[in-house]
Amino acid sequence: MELTGEAFAIGEQTIAEGDIDLEITDLGTTTVASGTSSFSATSQSGSDNTAYASAETSAAISPGGKTVAWSLETSNTAQSEGESEWSVSSTTGSLVVYDSSPGTGTDSSSLGTSTGGGTADTQASAGTPDSPESGNAAIDPLSAWEFDMGNIAVLDIDASAYGQDTYISVDGSILTVENQLSTVSALVIGGVG
């Protein structure tokens, strides 16, 4: 199974957060893989600057298993008295059960590949506060920013594989630039074979 995510926020005060949880367990004749990727970004800027936020997540699985996949995204924008705020989040998850009993034709060793199989993707981003597609909700831009927080990026990854011949690969990056941006991205691949 492969889980990815990215969150990006531009503004004077920004928060980009990422969280990936993956667990793969070989139970003998059955292998169970479950994972969730959740990323969010929030940005606030004054009248001289524009705030922007974007978040995207995805999950890729190998073919041959019984699969449940889901995606959820949210996006909120607000502008008032020289302040603008964007907040977006994206979550993708999946649960896969592979039956590797003799005669089922399913080989659980292919669990770690990222080609073939299915994918679940979701992304959220906000347009300009004036644009019709931005969904300007009645949000108080200062409610989430009671004090000057600066630019923050957080990444939390919990990945594990149980069984023989396990594989976990994690790649992540975080970056903040004072009064400008926060970004976080990650890729987690896991398999049991």
C-alpha positions in Angstrom: 0.0 0.0 0.0 1.2 3.5 -0.7 -0.1 6.6 1.1 0.9 10.2 0.1 0.0 13.7 1.2 0.9 17.3 0.8 -0.2 20.5 2.5 0.9 24.0 1.5 0.1 27.4 3.0 1.2 30.9 2.0 0.7 33.8 4.2 2.0 35.8 7.2 0.8 33.1 9.6 0.6 29.6 8.4 0.1 26.0 9.6 0.7 22.9 7.4 0.1 19.6 9.1 0.4 16.0 7.9 -0.5 12.7 9.5 0.0 9.2 7.9 -0.9 6.0 9.6 -0.2 2.6 8.0 -0.4 -0.9 9.4 0.0 -4.1 7.4 -0.3 -7.5 9.1 0.3 -11.0 7.7 -2.1 -13.4 9.5 -1.0 -16.5 7.6 -3.6 -17.1 4.9 -4.8 -13.5 5.1 -3.0 -10.1 4.9 -4.7 -7.0 6.2 -3.6 -3.5 5.2 -5.1 -0.3 6.6 -4.0 3.2 6.2 -5.1 6.9 6.4 -3.4 10.0 5.1 -4.7 13.3 6.5 -3.2 16.7 5.6 -4.4 20.2 6.3 -3.2 23.8 5.7 -4.4 27.1 7.2 -3.1 30.6 6.2 -3.8 34.1 7.4 -2.5 37.4 5.9 -3.0 41.1 6.3 -4.3 43.5 3.7 -1.0 43.8 1.8 -0.7 40.1 1.2 -2.9 37.2 0.0 -3.4 34.0 1.9 -3.5 30.7 0.1 -3.8 27.1 1.3 -3.8 23.7 -0.5 -4.0 20.0 0.7 -3.9 16.8 -1.3 -3.9 13.1 -0.3 -3.9 9.7 -2.1 -3.8 6.0 -1.5 -2.7 3.3 -4.0 -3.2 -0.4 -3.4 -2.2 -3.6 -5.3 -5.0 -5.6 -7.0 -6.6 -8.7 -5.7 -7.9 -7.8 -2.4 -11.3 -6.8 -0.9 -11.1 -3.0 -0.6 -12.9 -0.2 1.2 -11.6 3.3 0.3 -12.8 6.7 1.3 -11.9 10.4 0.8 -13.0 13.6 2.5 -12.1 17.2 1.7 -13.0 20.6 3.2 -12.2 24.1 2.2 -13.1 27.4 3.9 -12.2 31.0 3.1 -13.0 34.3 4.7 -12.1 37.9 4.3 -12.8 40.9 6.5 -11.3 44.3 7.4 -8.0 43.7 5.7 -7.6 40.1 6.8 -7.9 37.0 4.7 -7.9 33.3 5.9 -7.9 30.0 4.0 -8.3 26.6 5.6 -8.3 23.3 3.7 -8.0 19.6 4.7 -7.8 16.4 2.8 -8.1 12.8 4.1 -7.9 9.5 2.1 -8.0 6.1 3.6 -8.3 2.4 2.7 -8.7 -1.0 4.2 -7.7 -4.0 2.1 -7.9 -7.7 2.9 -5.9 -10.1 0.8 -6.7 -13.9 0.9 -3.5 -15.9 0.0 -5.1 -19.3 0.6 -4.1 -21.9 -2.0 -6.4 -21.7 -5.0 -7.6 -18.1 -4.4 -5.2 -16.6 -7.0 -4.2 -13.8 -4.7 -0.6 -13.3 -3.8 0.0 -11.1 -0.8 3.6 -10.5 -1.8 2.4 -7.9 -4.3 1.0 -5.8 -1.5 3.9 -3.4 -1.5 3.7 -2.4 -5.2 2.3 0.9 -6.2 1.5 -0.1 -9.8 -1.9 -1.4 -10.8 -4.7 -1.9 -8.3 -6.8 1.0 -7.3 -6.3 4.5 -6.1 -8.3 6.9 -4.0 -7.4 10.6 -4.3 -8.7 13.8 -2.9 -7.5 17.4 -3.0 -8.7 20.7 -1.7 -7.6 24.2 -2.5 -9.2 27.6 -2.2 -9.5 30.3 -4.9 -9.2 34.0 -4.2 -11.6 35.3 -1.5 -13.6 37.2 -4.1 -14.0 34.3 -6.5 -17.4 32.6 -6.6 -15.8 29.1 -6.3 -14.2 30.0 -3.0 -17.3 29.2 -1.0 -17.0 32.3 1.3 -18.5 31.1 4.5 -19.2 33.3 7.5 -15.9 32.6 9.3 -14.2 35.0 11.7 -10.6 35.0 10.3 -9.2 35.9 13.7 -10.9 33.1 15.7 -8.1 30.7 14.9 -5.4 33.3 15.3 -5.8 34.7 18.8 -2.1 35.4 19.0 0.8 35.6 16.5 1.7 31.9 15.8 4.2 32.5 12.9 4.7 29.7 10.4 4.4 26.1 11.6 4.8 22.7 9.8 4.2 19.4 11.5 4.5 15.8 10.2 3.5 12.7 12.1 4.0 9.2 10.6 3.2 5.9 12.2 3.9 2.9 9.9 4.3 -0.7 10.7 4.4 -4.1 9.0 4.1 -7.4 10.8 5.0 -10.8 9.3 7.9 -12.3 7.3 9.7 -10.3 4.7 8.2 -6.9 5.7 9.0 -3.6 4.0 8.3 0.0 5.1 9.7 3.1 3.2 9.1 6.6 4.5 10.0 9.9 2.8 8.9 13.2 4.3 9.8 16.9 4.1 8.8 20.0 6.0 9.7 23.6 5.4 8.8 27.0 6.9 9.8 30.4 5.8 9.1 33.2 8.3 6.1 35.4 7.4 5.8 33.6 4.1 4.9 29.9 4.0 4.6 26.4 5.6 4.7 23.2 3.6 4.7 19.5 4.5 4.7 16.4 2.3 5.2 12.6 2.8 5.1 9.3 1.0 4.8 6.0 2.9 5.0 2.5 1.2 4.5 -0.7 3.0 4.3 -4.4 2.2 4.5 -7.9 3.6 5.6 -10.8 1.4 
